[in-house]
Amino acid sequence: MKEKTAAALAEELGERLKQARLNRDLTQSEVAALAGVARKTVLNAEKGKVQLDILIAILMALDLTEQLDLFLPKQPVSPLQLAKLQGKKRQRASGKRRKDSEDTPEW
């Protein structure tokens, strides 16, 4: 199976967006008004040419935001990334450093 290009995937998502709009019996102008964008912006989104924030606004207008979790589920932090983050924790500042021989006080 041949891998699709980014442009081909974007175009396919645009077609799905258009079908979702048609399934809800809405015009591009109606979706544009609900999303707070121009009709031409909806047209471009349906061609797969859209900014992420505008895509989300259109999905909100079509009541499809629950689909975002299926589209890109929340990613858990990997154990390797967690270890890297733990290593970067800030150490508590203390006074001057002591040498090993100075660890026990001389009373």
ABEGO torsion letter per residue (X at the ends): XBBBBAAAAAAAAAAAAAAAAAAAGBBAAAAAAAAGBBAAAAAAAAAGBBBAAAAAAAAAAAGAAAAAAAABBBBBBBAAAAAAAAAABBBBBBBBBBBAAAABBBX
